[in-house]
Amino acid sequence: MSAATVTPVASGTRLKSVLQWIALHVFAIAAVLFFVLPFVFVALTAVMSDQQSLTSELWPDPFVWHNLVDVWHTPGFATWWRNTLIYAVFGTTLTLLSSIPVAYALACFRFRGRNVAMMAVIATMMLPPQVAIIPLYLVWSKDLGLTGTLWPLIIPMAFGDAFSIFLLRQFMLTVPREYLEAAKVDGCSDLQILLRVVIPMVRPAIAAVGLFQFFYCWNDYFGPQIYTSENPAAWTLSYGLQSFKSAHHTNWNLTMAATLLVMAPVIIIFFLAQKAFIEGVALTGVKG
């Protein structure tokens, strides 16, 4: 009687576990396909012929790899790629150099008005860039005469980024204060503590912030549209791609090839730094 009662319960539990496993994996597969299929479509269309790209066929026949070369040799494309790389590298570097000390001060120093300063940083994250774009444009255009260049995009990053400061500060709050106090006892200055103790312990967060900022600069369309539109030699890939699409609106294979060349560096960098990126995001808690 007891065995007959237990067996159906155990069987029902196993069946429930199997159904949960199936449901979870079906959902995961569907989510993967939802994100991957658009990239597959772009990649396959990029190596189709001009005629085939206008049909409903999904598999290239034959593979026209020369499309990628043709796009790269399109007048201006290599310049857009170079400008985007300059913008992303310098923007990311300046953001880290300016945001790390501010985050360190807000996380590890005790001073009057610290919470107010943190609230001000968070408040700037809620301010849309479109709100201040007109006065900023007038400053860069009339006062400084730097429109038509990349400087209006790069220089502001030397003064910190609210999101980067917030993310780094939250991670630095997890650093045990005993380490900081021990370093002070050993005679380290605040700068030495930052360089020798804090930064090595928050490398995952720095990697995550660096990748976030690099991806933002690489994909930024609004800024280049406002400040560089008057000078094609200063265009970035995001803005230049729109011009390329307008000039090749009937050549979907070339448009997709250009899109693939724009996406490829970001995808490659993400997979190479995936471990550090995920670790930095996962370990950055909301504390304090």
C-alpha positions in Angstrom: 0.0 0.0 0.0 2.8 2.4 0.9 4.9 1.5 -2.2 1.9 1.9 -4.4 1.3 5.3 -2.9 4.9 6.6 -3.2 5.5 5.4 -6.8 2.9 7.7 -8.5 4.2 10.7 -6.5 7.8 10.0 -7.5 6.7 9.5 -11.1 4.7 12.7 -11.1 7.7 14.6 -9.7 10.0 13.3 -12.4 7.4 14.1 -15.1 7.2 17.7 -13.7 10.9 18.1 -13.8 11.1 16.8 -17.4 8.4 19.2 -18.5 10.1 22.1 -16.8 13.4 21.2 -18.5 11.7 21.0 -21.9 9.9 24.4 -21.4 13.0 26.1 -20.2 15.1 24.9 -23.1 12.4 25.6 -25.7 12.2 29.2 -24.4 16.0 29.5 -24.4 16.2 28.2 -28.0 13.5 30.6 -29.1 15.3 33.5 -27.5 18.6 32.6 -29.2 16.9 32.3 -32.6 15.2 35.6 -32.0 18.5 37.4 -31.6 20.7 35.3 -34.0 18.5 35.0 -37.1 18.7 38.7 -37.9 22.5 38.5 -37.9 22.4 35.4 -40.1 20.0 37.1 -42.5 22.4 40.1 -42.8 25.5 37.9 -43.2 23.8 35.7 -46.0 22.4 38.7 -47.9 25.8 40.4 -47.7 27.4 37.7 -49.9 24.5 37.5 -52.5 24.6 38.8 -56.0 22.8 42.0 -57.0 20.0 40.0 -58.6 19.6 37.4 -55.9 19.4 40.0 -53.1 16.1 41.2 -54.7 14.5 37.8 -54.6 13.0 35.7 -51.8 15.9 33.3 -51.8 17.7 33.0 -48.5 20.8 31.0 -49.4 23.5 32.7 -51.6 24.2 30.9 -54.9 27.0 31.6 -55.5 28.7 33.3 -52.5 29.9 36.7 -53.7 32.6 37.5 -51.1 33.8 40.4 -53.3 30.9 42.5 -52.0 32.8 43.1 -48.7 35.8 44.3 -50.7 33.7 46.6 -52.9 32.1 48.2 -49.8 35.5 48.7 -48.1 36.8 50.5 -51.2 33.7 52.7 -51.5 34.9 56.3 -51.3 34.7 57.5 -47.7 34.0 54.1 -46.0 37.6 53.6 -44.8 37.6 57.2 -43.5 34.3 56.6 -41.6 35.8 53.4 -40.1 38.9 55.3 -39.0 36.9 58.2 -37.5 34.7 55.7 -35.6 37.8 53.9 -34.2 39.3 57.2 -33.1 36.0 58.3 -31.5 35.5 55.0 -29.7 39.1 54.5 -28.5 39.7 58.1 -27.3 36.2 58.4 -25.9 36.5 55.2 -23.9 40.0 56.1 -22.6 39.0 59.6 -21.5 35.8 58.3 -19.9 37.7 55.8 -17.8 40.4 58.2 -16.8 37.9 60.8 -15.7 35.2 58.5 -14.2 37.4 56.2 -12.0 38.7 59.0 -9.7 35.2 60.4 -9.2 33.8 57.0 -8.5 36.6 56.4 -6.0 35.9 59.6 -4.2 32.2 59.0 -4.0 32.7 55.4 -2.8 35.6 55.6 -0.4 35.8 59.2 0.9 33.7 60.6 3.7 32.9 64.2 3.2 30.0 66.6 3.6 27.7 66.6 0.6 28.7 63.2 -0.7 25.1 61.9 -1.0 24.1 65.2 -2.7 26.9 64.8 -5.2 25.8 61.2 -5.9 22.2 62.3 -6.4 23.4 65.0 -8.8 25.3 62.3 -10.8 22.2 60.1 -10.9 20.0 63.1 -11.9 22.2 63.8 -15.0 21.5 60.2 -16.1 17.8 61.1 -16.3 18.4 64.2 -18.5 17.9 63.4 -22.2 20.8 64.7 -24.4 18.3 66.4 -26.6 17.4 68.9 -23.8 20.9 70.5 -23.8 21.9 70.0 -27.5 21.0 73.5 -28.7 23.1 75.5 -26.2 25.9 73.0 -26.5 25.9 73.2 -30.3 26.0 77.0 -30.1 29.1 76.8 -27.8 30.9 74.3 -30.1 29.9 76.2 -33.2 30.1 79.9 -32.5 32.4 80.1 -29.5 34.9 77.4 -30.3 34.4 76.7 -34.0 34.8 73.0 -33.6 31.8 71.7 -35.5 32.6 69.5 -38.4 35.2 67.7 -36.4 35.2 64.9 -33.8 36.3 67.2 -31.0 32.7 68.0 -29.8 32.2 64.3 -29.3 35.5 63.4 -27.7 36.3 66.4 -25.4 33.1 66.1 -23.1 34.2 62.5 -22.2 37.2 63.9 -20.4 34.8 65.3 -17.8 33.3 61.9 -16.8 30.2 60.0 -17.6 27.3 59.7 -15.1 26.5 56.1 -15.9 30.2 55.0 -15.7 30.6 56.8 -12.4 27.5 55.2 -11.0 28.5 51.7 -12.1 32.1 52.0 -10.9 31.0 53.5 -7.6 28.7 50.7 -6.9 31.4 48.2 -7.5 34.0 50.1 -5.3 31.6 50.0 -2.4 32.1 46.3 -2.3 35.9 46.7 -1.7 36.5 45.9 2.0 37.5 49.0 3.9 40.1 47.0 5.8 42.3 46.9 2.7 42.1 50.7 2.3 42.9 51.2 6.0 45.8 48.7 5.9 47.2 50.6 2.9 47.0 53.9 4.8 48.8 52.3 7.7 51.6 51.3 5.3 51.9 54.9 4.3 50.1 54.9 1.0 48.5 58.1 -0.3 45.0 58.2 -1.6 46.3 58.1 -5.2 48.5 55.1 -4.4 45.6 53.3 -2.8 43.5 53.9 -5.9 46.2 52.7 -8.2 47.6 49.8 -6.2 44.6 48.5 -4.2 41.3 49.6 -5.7 41.8 49.4 -9.4 43.3 45.9 -9.4 40.2 44.8 -7.3 37.7 46.4 -9.6 39.1 45.3 -13.0 35.9 43.5 -14.0 33.9 46.6 -13.4 36.4 48.7 -15.4 36.2 46.2 -18.2 32.4 46.3 -18.2 32.3 50.1 -18.2 35.0 50.3 -20.9 33.0 48.0 -23.2 29.7 49.8 -22.5 31.4 53.1 -23.5 33.2 51.6 -26.5 29.9 50.2 -27.8 28.1 53.5 -27.2 30.7 55.5 -29.2 30.8 52.9 -32.0 27.1 53.0 -32.4 26.4 56.6 -31.7 24.4 58.3 -34.4 22.9 61.3 -32.7 26.2 63.0 -31.8 27.8 62.6 -35.2 24.6 63.7 -37.0 24.6 67.0 -35.0 28.3 67.9 -35.0 29.9 66.3 -38.1 27.1 66.3 -40.7 28.6 69.4 -42.5 32.0 67.7 -43.1 31.9 64.2 -44.7 35.6 63.7 -43.8 34.5 63.6 -40.1 31.6 61.2 -40.5 31.5 58.0 -38.4 30.2 54.7 -39.5 26.8 55.1 -38.0 26.1 58.3 -39.8 28.0 57.3 -43.0 26.0 54.1 -43.2 22.8 56.1 -43.6 24.4 57.9 -46.5 25.6 54.6 -48.0 22.1 53.1 -47.7 20.6 56.1 -49.5 23.1 55.8 -52.4 22.6 52.0 -52.7 19.0 51.6 -51.8 18.5 49.0 -54.6 21.6 47.1 -53.8 20.6 45.3 -50.6 23.6 43.0 -50.8 26.0 46.0 -50.6 23.9 47.6 -47.9 24.0 44.4 -45.8 27.8 44.0 -46.5 28.3 47.5 -45.1 26.2 46.7 -42.1 28.2 43.5 -41.5 31.5 45.5 -41.6 30.0 47.9 -39.1 28.8 45.2 -36.7 31.8 42.8 -37.0 34.3 44.7 -34.7 31.7 45.1 -31.9 30.7 41.4 -32.1 34.4 40.3 -32.1 35.3 42.5 -29.2 32.3 41.3 -27.1 33.2 37.7 -27.6 36.9 38.3 -26.8 36.0 40.2 -23.6 32.8 38.3 -22.8 34.0 36.8 -19.5 35.2 40.1 -18.1 32.1 41.9 -19.3 29.7 39.5 -17.7 31.7 39.2 -14.5 31.7 43.0 -14.2 28.0 43.4 -14.7 27.1 40.5 -12.5 29.3 41.6 -9.6 28.3 45.3 -9.7 25.6 45.4 -7.0 23.4 48.3 -6.1 24.7 49.2 -2.6 25.0 52.2 -0.4 
